Every structure is written in structure tokens, then in C-alpha cells.
Amino acid sequence: MDLEIIEADDGQWAEYDALTRRAYGQPVSDVVRLAPYADRRVVVRGGQVVAGGMGLLVPQWVGGRPVPAASMGCGCVAPEERGGRLAGRLVEDRVRVLQDKGAVLATLWTAANGYVRRLGWEAPAQVFSWTVPTAALKRPDADTLDIAHGDTTQLAELRDRLSAQWNGPWQRPAWWTTWQQDVHPTLETYAFSDHGRNPTGALAVAIERTPGGRQLVVQDFWAADAAAANAMLAFLGRHHARIPTVTFERTGLPPGLLLPSRLAGVGALTATSWHPWMLRVLDLTRAVQLRGWPKEADFDLPMAVVTEDGRAAARYSLCVSGGEGELKTTGREPQLTINRGQFAVWYAGGYRSAAAALQAGVQGDPQALTRLLGVTAEREPWLADHF
């Protein structure tokens, strides 16, 4: 019986909601919560929904600019339909629809990394959550900042400004706060500022029950400087009398050595590795044109980009000058050869050295590779939302 991929109406989406519960073995709450904001696609066989997924058009900050992007979430295939490459066909259809609506990037979280990697996605960064005894965060020497409870327009502006310092964060839409409050009913937001000035820190934390009692779960940790970061950690440490542990969610802490460097010698910090977020560049030319670039960069680099099936390589010249970028087709001999997944990692600033890129399979002149990495390495990859 033929399969049909269609935009879901409310009845079909309710049927898909029931399917996700069966496929995952538990409710997938975002299927309902995010439905009003999403493009909803289902696969129908004989009038019955057998697969589906949603896509959210949410820009992502790259190079200091918001780039039109599609966030792919809540996808699944009925257990009895697996093994027939239906997931890949569905993903391609979902991506095509969102690309037609303007997306030049596509992002997803999935445990099936190998599967989507064959479709052109790649992981720009490793992802960890961190758990630490609350008492270990006590910092009597931390700078004293004013602390205010509640979200504000100023905090939203701070998050946007700090998001632009990374490659990957959402330019959070108007519905973001309501969505997060629905997902985490105990979520509370705190602003940290220096004696009445504009806030330099934003912390969002929930209290959740565990088999052993309760824990603090940090969902958002935005610090403009070390003083804000220290004050926020110290604030969490003040909960030690009632809550024994603090967990920084997989999206709740930017990459780097913030916790390991501050807790050296404590011996109680635990890192848990999660499946990473995956990025795919849908339109190479527009993606290069729309992201930000270092104003001091000035070069023209010929390169070849291997197609997703690995059978051909298109030749381009990457031109960066005055903070603008352009990717033009060319007949020049390439100095580097890169596949679509490697292009995505480079685009997001995921290669921190030429050695790392060469080990990942990028081919060509090491000096040209160092120049290429230099134009995206000023910002690290980080996706601060899980969907």
C-alpha cells in the first residue's frame, strides 16, 4: 500500500501524538506544546498515520548574525514500519518544505547520529551535562551582585546579546518563555547586576524531585563576565542546606572550563556525555552570505565541497572581506576538499585546530586549512535549547 507524506491536520496530529507515545514508550510533550508554532508532517498508509515529525523556523546565531534555520524535532516511525528507509525519506521531505520557506540551515537532536550523518548532518561539538554537590559551589569570595527574581525585557536582551557570541544558539522566539514554563513548571529566573546597572547574568533554574530527594537543574546560564559567572555559581551554592546536588542540563552551560577550572581538586564533579546536536547546511551559498565574518579577514580561497552522496565535488571560491562572505562557483584548482558534514562543522566553528580538521577527513594544504578555520574559530559552537 502506497505511502503519502502530507501536512497534518489536527486529527492526524492527534493520531501522531498517540503514535509517538507507542514508539518512544512515553509521552513526548513537545508534540502538543510546539504544534501551534511548527510545520507538522505525517506519513499516511491506508489512512493510518505511521510516521511524522515537526519543524520549527527559528533563526540561529552564526558569526554574530541570525541565520534562517529549521529546527527538526519530535520525529518517529512506527515500530512495525522501521527498516524500510522511511525515516530518511520523511526527513528529506520535511527539510525541503522548510527550505522552501527560507531555511538555509537545519538542526536536530538525535540518538541516530550515524543515520543522519549519511544525510549530510554532522555534530559541531560534544555535549555534556554536569552534576556537582551544591556545597562545592559555595564561594565566599564571589563578587557581590544584586539579584532580582523574574524574567524581564532586559534579560531577554542580555540573552540575545550573549547568544550572538556563539555559533548555534536560537534567536529565541516570542513563544519561548511560555514553552519553557510549560516544560519546567518549577522554573525560576534570576537576574544578576552590579548595583542597579543593566544585568550581566541570567540564570534559569528548576527544582526537580529525584529518587534521593531533590536537585537543582540549571536550564539557562548566561554570564557576560567572570564576576557574573562567579556570583551565579555562588547563588546556586547557597541552596546546599536543602538541596544536595546541582545539575547543569546538556544545554544549560556553555562549552569551556567554567566548572572544571573552578572545582579543581573537589573530585565530585561528574560529566555525562549526551548525543550531540547535528547541523546541516542546506544552501551553501546563502549560508555563507548570511552569517557574520571577521571584519579583518581578507582572502579568496578555492575549495571543493563533496556532494552528500560522495560521488562528485563542486568547486567554489570562498571570498571573505570587510565582514562579508561569498561562495562563488569557480574552475580554479581547489586547495582544500571538504564534504558537506565537514562544511557544517567548519561553518559552526567546530574545528579548533588544523590537526582536528585533518583527523576529521578534511583534505588539502595545511596552511590553507589554517586560514579557512581562522574565519570561523572566533566563536565556538553551542546550542542552548533542546527540542
C-alpha positions in Angstrom: 0.0 0.0 0.0 1.4 3.4 -1.0 2.8 5.9 1.5 1.9 9.6 1.4 3.7 12.4 3.2 1.4 15.3 4.0 0.9 18.3 6.2 -1.0 17.1 9.2 -4.4 18.4 10.2 -5.4 18.5 13.9 -6.9 15.0 13.8 -3.9 13.4 12.1 -1.6 15.2 14.6 -3.6 13.8 17.5 -3.1 10.4 15.9 0.6 11.1 15.6 0.8 12.1 19.3 -0.6 8.6 20.1 2.0 7.0 17.8 4.9 8.8 19.5 3.8 7.5 22.9 3.8 4.0 21.5 7.1 4.4 19.6 9.0 6.1 22.5 7.3 4.3 25.3 6.4 7.6 27.0 4.7 10.9 26.2 6.6 13.3 24.0 5.1 16.5 25.4 6.5 18.9 22.7 4.4 17.1 20.1 1.5 19.0 21.6 3.3 22.1 23.1 5.1 23.1 20.0 2.4 22.2 17.5 1.0 25.7 17.1 4.4 27.0 16.0 5.5 24.1 13.8 5.3 22.7 10.3 3.7 19.3 11.0 4.3 16.4 8.6 3.0 12.8 8.8 3.3 9.7 6.7 0.0 8.0 6.0 -0.5 4.5 4.8 -4.1 3.4 4.1 -5.4 6.3 6.0 -3.4 5.5 9.1 -0.5 7.7 10.4 2.7 5.6 10.6 5.4 8.3 10.9 5.9 12.0 11.3 7.8 15.0 12.7 7.8 18.7 13.1 10.0 21.6 12.0 10.4 25.0 13.7 11.5 28.0 11.7 13.8 29.6 14.3 16.9 31.6 13.3 20.3 30.6 14.8 23.1 32.9 15.6 26.2 32.3 13.5 29.0 34.8 13.3 27.1 37.3 15.2 24.1 37.3 12.9 20.8 35.4 12.9 20.7 32.9 10.1 17.3 31.4 8.9 17.2 27.8 10.2 14.9 24.9 10.6 14.9 23.0 14.0 13.7 19.4 13.4 12.1 17.7 16.3 9.7 15.0 17.6 10.3 12.7 14.7 9.5 9.0 14.8 8.5 6.0 12.7 6.0 3.3 13.9 8.0 0.2 15.1 6.3 -2.0 12.5 7.4 0.4 9.7 11.1 0.5 10.6 13.8 -0.8 8.4 12.5 0.5 5.1 14.3 3.8 4.9 11.1 5.6 5.7 12.8 7.9 8.2 15.3 9.3 5.6 12.5 9.9 3.1 10.5 11.7 5.7 13.4 13.8 6.9 14.2 14.9 3.3 10.6 15.9 2.7 10.4 17.9 6.0 13.6 19.7 5.2 12.5 20.5 1.7 9.4 22.2 2.9 11.3 24.3 5.4 14.0 25.2 2.9 11.2 26.5 0.6 10.1 28.7 3.5 13.6 30.2 3.7 15.7 28.0 6.0 19.4 27.7 5.0 20.4 25.6 8.0 18.8 22.5 9.6 19.4 21.4 13.2 18.3 18.4 15.2 19.0 16.4 18.3 19.0 12.6 17.7 20.5 9.4 19.1 20.7 8.1 15.5 23.9 10.1 14.7 25.2 7.7 12.1 21.9 7.7 10.2 21.6 11.5 9.8 25.3 11.8 9.2 24.7 9.9 5.9 22.1 12.5 5.1 24.5 15.4 5.4 24.4 16.3 9.1 27.4 16.5 11.4 28.0 17.3 15.1 29.9 20.6 15.6 30.6 19.9 19.3 30.4 17.4 22.1 27.6 17.8 24.6 27.8 17.2 28.3 25.6 17.7 31.4 27.4 18.3 34.7 26.4 17.3 38.2 28.1 18.7 41.3 27.4 18.8 45.0 25.7 22.0 45.8 28.1 22.7 48.7 31.0 22.7 46.3 29.6 25.8 44.6 29.8 27.9 47.8 32.1 30.8 47.1 32.5 33.3 50.0 34.9 35.2 47.8 32.5 35.7 45.0 31.7 39.2 43.8 28.5 40.6 45.4 25.9 41.4 42.8 22.3 42.4 43.1 19.9 39.5 42.5 16.4 40.0 41.2 13.7 37.3 40.7 11.7 37.2 37.5 12.2 37.5 33.7 12.4 40.9 32.1 12.9 42.6 28.7 16.4 43.4 29.9 17.2 39.8 30.5 15.9 38.8 27.0 18.1 41.5 25.5 21.1 40.1 27.5 20.4 36.6 26.3 20.2 37.8 22.7 23.5 39.7 23.0 25.3 36.8 24.6 23.8 34.3 22.2 25.4 36.3 19.3 28.9 35.5 20.8 28.4 31.8 20.0 27.6 29.8 16.8 24.3 27.9 17.1 22.0 29.4 19.7 18.4 30.2 18.8 17.3 33.7 18.3 14.6 32.8 20.8 11.0 33.4 19.5 8.2 35.2 21.4 6.7 31.8 22.5 10.0 30.5 24.0 9.2 31.6 27.6 5.7 30.1 27.7 7.1 26.9 26.2 9.8 26.6 28.9 7.4 27.3 31.7 5.2 24.5 30.4 8.1 22.1 30.2 9.5 23.0 33.6 6.7 24.1 35.9 9.1 25.0 38.7 11.4 27.0 36.5 12.5 30.3 38.1 14.6 33.1 36.5 17.1 35.4 38.3 18.9 38.5 37.1 22.4 39.5 38.4 23.5 43.1 38.1 26.1 45.4 39.6 24.3 47.9 41.9 21.4 48.8 39.7 23.1 48.7 36.4 21.9 46.6 33.5 22.1 42.8 34.2 25.2 40.9 33.4 23.9 37.5 34.3 20.7 35.5 33.7 20.1 32.2 35.5 17.1 29.9 35.0 16.8 27.0 37.4 14.2 24.4 38.4 13.8 22.3 41.5 13.1 18.7 40.5 12.5 15.6 42.5 14.9 12.7 42.4 14.9 9.2 44.0 17.1 10.6 46.7 15.2 13.8 47.3 15.6 17.0 45.2 18.1 18.7 42.9 18.5 22.0 41.2 18.5 21.8 37.4 20.1 24.7 35.6 18.4 25.3 32.2 19.9 28.7 31.4 23.3 30.1 32.4 24.2 33.4 30.7 27.1 35.3 32.1 28.6 38.4 30.5 31.8 38.2 32.5 33.6 36.3 35.3 32.1 38.3 38.0 28.6 37.3 36.9 29.5 33.7 36.5 31.0 33.6 40.0 28.0 35.2 41.5 25.7 32.8 39.8 27.6 29.8 40.9 27.7 31.1 44.5 23.9 31.7 44.4 23.4 28.1 43.5 25.8 27.1 46.3 23.5 28.8 48.8 20.9 26.1 48.4 23.2 23.5 49.9 21.3 23.1 53.2 18.2 21.8 51.5 19.3 20.5 48.0 22.3 18.3 47.8 23.2 18.4 44.1 23.1 20.8 41.1 22.8 19.5 37.6 23.6 21.7 34.6 21.5 20.4 31.7 23.1 19.4 28.4 22.1 22.9 27.1 22.5 24.7 30.4 26.1 25.6 30.4 28.3 27.0 27.5 31.3 25.0 26.4 34.6 25.5 28.2 36.2 25.0 31.5 33.9 27.1 33.7 33.1 24.3 36.2 36.3 22.1 35.9 38.6 25.1 36.5 36.6 26.4 39.5 36.2 23.0 41.1 39.7 21.6 40.6 40.5 19.3 43.4 37.0 18.9 44.6 36.8 15.5 43.0 33.0 15.4 42.9 32.2 16.9 39.5 30.5 14.4 37.2 30.2 14.9 33.4 27.7 12.9 31.4 28.1 12.7 27.7 24.9 13.1 25.6 24.2 12.5 21.9 25.1 15.9 20.3 23.1 18.3 18.2 23.6 17.9 14.5 23.9 20.6 11.9 23.3 20.5 8.1 23.9 23.4 5.7 21.0 23.3 3.2 22.2 26.1 1.0 26.0 26.7 1.0 25.9 29.9 -0.9 23.2 31.7 1.1 24.6 30.3 4.4 28.0 31.9 3.7 26.3 35.2 2.6 24.0 35.5 5.6 26.3 34.7 8.5 28.8 37.2 10.0 32.5 37.2 9.4 35.5 38.8 11.0 36.0 42.3 9.6 39.7 42.0 9.5 39.6 38.8 7.3 40.5 39.3 3.6 41.1 36.3 1.4 39.9 34.3 -1.6 40.3 30.5 -1.1 39.5 27.9 -3.8 37.9 24.8 -2.3 35.9 21.7 -3.4 32.8 20.6 -1.5 31.9 16.9 -1.9 28.2 16.2 -2.6 26.2 14.4 0.1 26.3 11.1 -1.9 30.1 11.4 -2.1 30.2 10.9 -5.9 31.1 14.4 -7.0 32.7 17.6 -5.8 31.7 21.2 -6.7 34.4 23.8 -6.9 34.0 27.1 -5.2 35.9 30.2 -4.2 35.3 31.4 -0.6 35.7 35.1 -0.5 35.7 36.9 2.8 36.4 40.7 3.1 35.1 43.5 5.3 32.9 41.3 7.4 31.0 39.8 4.4 31.3 36.4 2.8 30.6 35.0 -0.6 30.8 31.5 -2.0 31.2 31.5 -5.8 31.5 28.7 -8.3 34.9 28.6 -9.9 37.1 26.5 -12.2 40.2 27.1 -10.1 42.1 24.2 -8.7 41.0 23.7 -5.1 43.4 24.0 -2.2 41.1 22.1 0.1 38.5 19.3 -0.3 35.7 19.1 2.3 32.4 17.2 2.5 29.0 18.6 3.4 29.2 17.4 7.0 32.7 18.8 7.5 31.5 22.1 5.9 28.8 22.3 8.6 31.3 21.7 11.4 33.7 24.4 10.0 30.8 26.8 9.4 29.8 26.5 13.1 33.4 26.9 14.3 33.7 23.3 15.5 37.3 22.7 14.3 39.6 24.4 16.9 42.8 23.4 15.0 44.0 22.3 11.6 45.1 19.0 13.2 41.5 18.3 14.3 40.1 19.1 10.9 42.7 16.9 9.2 41.8 14.0 11.5 38.1 14.5 10.7 39.0 14.0 7.0 39.4 17.5 5.5 42.0 17.2 2.8 44.4 19.7 1.4 47.1 22.2 2.1 47.6 22.7 5.9 48.3 26.4 5.6 45.2 26.9 3.5 43.2 24.9 6.1 44.6 27.1 8.9 43.4 30.2 7.0 40.0 28.6 6.5 39.5 27.8 10.1 40.6 31.2 11.2 37.4 32.9 9.9 35.0 30.8 12.0 37.1 30.0 15.1 36.4 33.3 16.8 33.1 31.8 18.1 32.5 28.3 19.5 29.5 26.1 18.7 26.8 25.9 21.3 23.1 25.2 21.1 21.4 26.4 24.2 18.0 24.8 23.6 16.8 21.2 23.5 13.8 20.4 21.4 
